[in-house]
Amino acid sequence: MSEHFPGLGGLQMPAGQREFVFTAADFERVRKLIYQHAGIALSPAKQDMVYSRLARRLRATGLKNFADYLALLEKGDRGEWEKFVNSLTTNLTSFFREPHHFPLLADLLRQAGGAKPLRLWCSAASTGEEPYSMAMTVVETFGNFDAPVSIIASDLDTSVLATAEKGVYPADRVDKLSPERLKRFFVPGTGSQAGNFCVRPELRRLITFQRINLLDATWPIRPPLNAIFCRNVMIYFDKPTQYRILSRFAPLLKDGGLLFAGHSESFLHAADLFRSLGKTVYSPVQRGG
């Protein structure tokens, strides 16, 4: 459950207190670059957030001004592009967030009948809590870790994906899980991981992690999928970008498959692609229907 740019509000930082000069033109260049690369439409209220995040990159690179830093990006420095995107993405997530979706996922899995294996895509995996919640739902539905289900978990941000793949969480990240779930799906960390909880390998094996930018021309995802989770990310794209992504989601889902959206997202502008089932759950419009 990845949320990109949920924001730090519009708190204004007096320009005189800044370590680096950050002009309106610099901010517009940042907005253009992140939109072209990741489809994210930054609002003007995010200027101070952008400054604070990217000032760290100037210090790390030893550059003295934003003009030189942005020129570095525009020259195509791949390593710095990755750090630029990672700096400007914020990931807020928790286990079983928006919990009403998981019983619906369980119903979908049960109704799939003999059509196996089942394939799910978590397209904004963040630090892993969402795909692991999906995997726990799978195990609980089938009653064992050998369920005929595979989950692809992807995100734009490589740093959070690394955290997700490790599957190690501090105690406060798992404190809302029931004691039964905690015991079944996690083991207490030892040694350097003391005080943390580690996802059991049997659960981890249900998930494949990989970096995917939803704006890439191609995705390494093959149909058919039974469900796509894309929650609390699309609101940071403009409507045309949302529509382009949704038009690529639709043919990946099998008839009867489900798209799970975030609580504040609505895809009414794509009614030719998806029909709402309520509770921010959508089903692809029947081909030719």
C-alpha positions as CSV (number, residue, x, y, z in Angstrom):
1,M,0.0,0.0,0.0
2,S,2.2,2.7,-1.2
3,E,1.2,6.3,-1.1
4,H,3.4,8.5,-3.2
5,F,3.5,12.2,-2.2
6,P,0.9,12.2,0.6
7,G,2.6,15.4,1.4
8,L,3.9,17.4,4.2
9,G,1.4,20.2,3.7
10,G,2.3,23.6,2.5
11,L,4.4,24.9,5.4
12,Q,6.6,27.7,4.1
13,M,10.3,27.9,4.8
14,P,11.7,31.4,4.5
15,A,14.1,31.4,1.6
16,G,16.8,33.1,3.7
17,Q,17.0,30.1,6.0
18,R,17.8,27.7,3.2
19,E,21.2,26.3,2.8
20,F,20.8,26.3,-1.0
21,V,19.0,28.7,-3.4
22,F,15.9,27.1,-4.7
23,T,14.0,29.2,-7.2
24,A,10.6,28.9,-8.7
25,A,12.2,27.9,-11.9
26,D,14.2,25.1,-10.1
27,F,10.9,23.8,-8.7
28,E,9.2,23.8,-12.1
29,R,12.1,21.8,-13.5
30,V,11.7,19.3,-10.7
31,R,7.9,19.1,-11.4
32,K,8.6,18.5,-15.1
33,L,11.2,15.8,-14.5
34,I,9.2,13.8,-12.0
35,Y,6.1,14.1,-14.2
36,Q,7.9,12.9,-17.3
37,H,9.6,10.1,-15.5
38,A,7.0,8.8,-13.0
39,G,3.7,10.5,-14.1
40,I,3.4,12.2,-10.7
41,A,1.8,15.6,-10.7
42,L,3.4,17.7,-7.9
43,S,1.2,20.5,-6.6
44,P,2.7,23.9,-6.0
45,A,2.2,23.4,-2.3
46,K,4.9,20.8,-2.3
47,Q,7.8,23.2,-2.9
48,D,9.2,23.1,0.6
49,M,8.9,19.3,0.8
50,V,10.8,19.0,-2.5
51,Y,13.5,21.4,-1.3
52,S,14.1,19.5,2.0
53,R,14.2,16.1,0.2
54,L,16.5,17.1,-2.6
55,A,18.8,19.3,-0.4
56,R,20.1,15.9,0.9
57,R,21.0,14.9,-2.6
58,L,23.0,18.1,-3.1
59,R,25.0,17.4,0.0
60,A,25.5,13.8,-1.0
61,T,26.8,14.8,-4.5
62,G,28.8,17.8,-3.3
63,L,26.9,20.1,-5.6
64,K,26.3,23.6,-4.5
65,N,23.1,24.6,-6.3
66,F,20.0,23.1,-7.7
67,A,20.7,24.1,-11.3
68,D,23.8,21.9,-11.4
69,Y,21.9,19.0,-9.7
70,L,19.1,19.2,-12.2
71,A,21.5,19.4,-15.0
72,L,23.1,16.2,-13.8
73,L,19.7,14.5,-14.0
74,E,18.9,15.9,-17.4
75,K,22.2,14.4,-18.7
76,G,20.8,11.0,-17.7
77,D,22.8,10.0,-14.7
78,R,21.0,6.7,-14.0
79,G,22.3,6.2,-10.4
80,E,21.2,9.7,-9.4
81,W,17.9,9.3,-11.2
82,E,17.1,6.4,-8.9
83,K,18.1,8.4,-5.8
84,F,16.0,11.4,-7.1
85,V,12.9,9.3,-7.4
86,N,13.4,7.5,-4.1
87,S,13.9,10.9,-2.4
88,L,10.6,12.2,-3.8
89,T,8.4,9.2,-3.0
90,T,6.8,8.9,0.4
91,N,5.5,5.5,1.4
92,L,2.8,5.2,4.1
93,T,1.5,1.7,4.7
94,S,0.5,-0.8,7.3
95,F,-0.6,-4.5,7.5
96,F,-4.3,-5.0,6.5
97,R,-4.8,-1.3,5.8
98,E,-8.3,-0.6,4.4
99,P,-9.3,-4.0,5.9
100,H,-12.6,-4.3,4.0
101,H,-10.7,-5.3,0.9
102,F,-9.2,-8.5,2.3
103,P,-12.4,-10.5,2.8
104,L,-13.3,-9.6,-0.8
105,L,-10.0,-10.9,-1.9
106,A,-10.6,-14.1,0.1
107,D,-14.0,-14.5,-1.6
108,L,-12.4,-14.0,-5.0
109,L,-9.9,-16.7,-4.3
110,R,-12.6,-19.2,-3.1
111,Q,-14.7,-18.5,-6.2
112,A,-11.8,-19.1,-8.6
113,G,-12.6,-22.9,-8.3
114,G,-10.4,-25.1,-10.4
115,A,-8.8,-22.2,-12.4
116,K,-5.4,-22.4,-10.9
117,P,-2.7,-21.2,-10.4
118,L,-4.1,-17.9,-9.2
119,R,-2.1,-14.7,-9.9
120,L,-2.2,-11.4,-8.0
121,W,-0.3,-8.2,-8.6
122,C,0.4,-5.6,-5.9
123,S,1.5,-2.7,-8.0
124,A,2.5,-0.3,-5.2
125,A,4.1,-2.6,-2.7
126,S,6.0,0.0,-0.7
127,T,7.8,-1.6,2.3
128,G,5.8,-4.9,1.9
129,E,3.0,-4.7,4.3
130,E,0.4,-4.8,1.6
131,P,1.7,-7.8,-0.4
132,Y,2.3,-9.7,2.9
133,S,-1.3,-9.0,3.9
134,M,-2.4,-10.4,0.6
135,A,-0.2,-13.5,1.2
136,M,-1.6,-13.9,4.7
137,T,-5.1,-13.8,3.2
138,V,-4.2,-16.4,0.7
139,V,-2.9,-18.8,3.4
140,E,-5.9,-18.2,5.6
141,T,-8.2,-18.9,2.7
142,F,-6.6,-22.1,1.6
143,G,-5.5,-23.2,5.0
144,N,-1.9,-23.8,4.2
145,F,1.3,-22.2,2.8
146,D,1.2,-24.4,-0.4
147,A,-1.7,-22.4,-1.9
148,P,-1.7,-22.4,-5.7
149,V,-1.3,-18.6,-5.7
150,S,1.6,-16.3,-6.8
151,I,1.9,-12.7,-5.9
152,I,3.9,-10.1,-7.9
153,A,4.8,-7.1,-5.7
154,S,6.3,-4.1,-7.4
155,D,7.1,-0.5,-6.7
156,L,8.9,2.4,-8.3
157,D,11.1,3.0,-5.3
158,T,14.0,0.5,-5.0
159,S,14.8,1.4,-1.4
160,V,11.3,0.4,-0.1
161,L,11.4,-2.8,-2.2
162,A,14.6,-3.8,-0.6
163,T,12.9,-3.4,2.8
164,A,9.9,-5.4,1.6
165,E,12.0,-8.3,0.3
166,K,13.9,-8.6,3.6
167,G,10.5,-8.9,5.4
168,V,11.9,-7.7,8.8
169,Y,9.7,-5.3,10.8
170,P,10.1,-3.5,14.1
171,A,7.6,-4.5,16.8
172,D,5.5,-1.3,16.4
173,R,4.8,-2.3,12.7
174,V,3.2,-5.5,13.7
175,D,1.5,-4.5,16.9
176,K,-2.0,-4.3,15.3
177,L,-1.9,-7.9,14.0
178,S,-3.7,-10.4,16.1
179,P,-1.6,-12.7,18.3
180,E,-2.7,-15.6,16.1
181,R,-1.5,-14.0,12.9
182,L,1.7,-12.9,14.5
183,K,2.5,-16.4,15.6
184,R,1.5,-18.0,12.3
185,F,3.3,-15.7,9.9
186,F,6.3,-14.2,11.8
187,V,9.2,-15.3,13.9
188,P,10.9,-13.1,16.5
189,G,14.2,-11.8,15.4
190,T,17.4,-12.9,17.1
191,G,20.9,-11.5,17.2
192,S,21.1,-8.2,15.2
193,Q,17.4,-8.5,14.5
194,A,16.4,-8.8,18.2
195,G,13.2,-6.8,18.9
196,N,12.1,-7.2,15.3
197,F,9.7,-9.7,13.7
198,C,10.7,-11.6,10.5
199,V,8.2,-12.9,7.9
200,R,8.3,-16.7,7.8
201,P,10.0,-18.0,4.7
202,E,6.9,-20.0,3.7
203,L,4.9,-16.8,3.4
204,R,7.7,-14.9,1.7
205,R,7.9,-17.6,-1.0
206,L,4.4,-16.7,-2.3
207,I,5.7,-13.3,-3.4
208,T,8.1,-12.1,-6.1
209,F,9.4,-8.6,-5.7
210,Q,10.5,-6.4,-8.7
211,R,10.8,-2.8,-9.6
212,I,8.1,-1.6,-12.0
213,N,7.4,2.0,-13.1
214,L,3.8,2.2,-14.0
215,L,4.7,4.7,-16.7
216,D,7.2,2.3,-18.4
217,A,6.3,1.4,-22.0
218,T,6.1,-2.3,-21.1
219,W,5.6,-4.2,-17.9
220,P,7.0,-7.7,-17.1
221,I,3.5,-8.8,-16.2
222,R,1.6,-11.5,-18.2
223,P,-2.1,-12.1,-18.1
224,P,-4.4,-13.4,-16.9
225,L,-4.4,-11.9,-13.4
226,N,-7.1,-12.6,-10.8
227,A,-6.6,-9.3,-9.0
228,I,-4.6,-6.1,-9.0
229,F,-4.1,-4.0,-5.9
230,C,-3.3,-0.4,-6.9
231,R,-4.2,1.6,-3.8
232,N,-3.5,5.2,-2.9
233,V,-1.2,5.9,-5.8
234,M,-3.4,6.9,-8.7
235,I,-4.6,10.0,-7.0
236,Y,-1.2,11.5,-7.5
237,F,-1.5,11.1,-11.3
238,D,-3.6,13.4,-13.5
239,K,-6.7,12.0,-15.1
240,P,-5.1,11.3,-18.6
241,T,-2.3,9.4,-16.9
242,Q,-4.7,7.4,-14.7
243,Y,-6.7,6.5,-17.8
244,R,-3.6,5.3,-19.7
245,I,-2.6,3.1,-16.7
246,L,-6.2,1.7,-16.3
247,S,-6.4,0.9,-20.0
248,R,-3.3,-1.3,-19.5
249,F,-4.6,-2.9,-16.3
250,A,-7.9,-3.9,-17.9
251,P,-6.6,-6.5,-20.4
252,L,-4.4,-8.0,-17.7
253,L,-7.4,-9.0,-15.6
254,K,-9.4,-12.1,-16.5
255,D,-13.2,-11.7,-16.7
256,G,-14.4,-11.5,-13.1
257,G,-11.0,-10.3,-11.9
258,L,-10.9,-7.3,-9.5
259,L,-9.0,-4.0,-9.3
260,F,-8.7,-2.7,-5.7
261,A,-8.3,1.0,-5.4
262,G,-7.6,3.4,-2.5
263,H,-10.2,4.9,-0.3
264,S,-10.1,8.3,-1.9
265,E,-9.8,7.1,-5.5
266,S,-12.5,7.0,-8.1
267,F,-12.3,5.8,-11.7
268,L,-15.6,7.1,-13.0
269,H,-13.7,8.8,-15.8
270,A,-12.8,5.3,-17.0
271,A,-16.3,3.8,-17.0
272,D,-15.6,2.3,-20.4
273,L,-12.8,0.2,-18.8
274,F,-14.0,-0.6,-15.3
275,R,-17.3,-0.8,-13.5
276,S,-17.5,0.0,-9.8
277,L,-18.6,-2.8,-7.5
278,G,-18.6,-0.4,-4.5
279,K,-16.0,-0.2,-1.6
280,T,-13.4,1.1,-4.1
281,V,-13.4,-2.3,-5.9
282,Y,-13.7,-2.4,-9.7
283,S,-14.2,-5.1,-12.3
284,P,-13.1,-4.8,-16.0
285,V,-15.9,-4.1,-18.5
286,Q,-16.5,-7.3,-20.5
287,R,-14.7,-7.2,-23.7
288,G,-17.0,-6.1,-26.4
289,G,-19.7,-5.4,-23.8
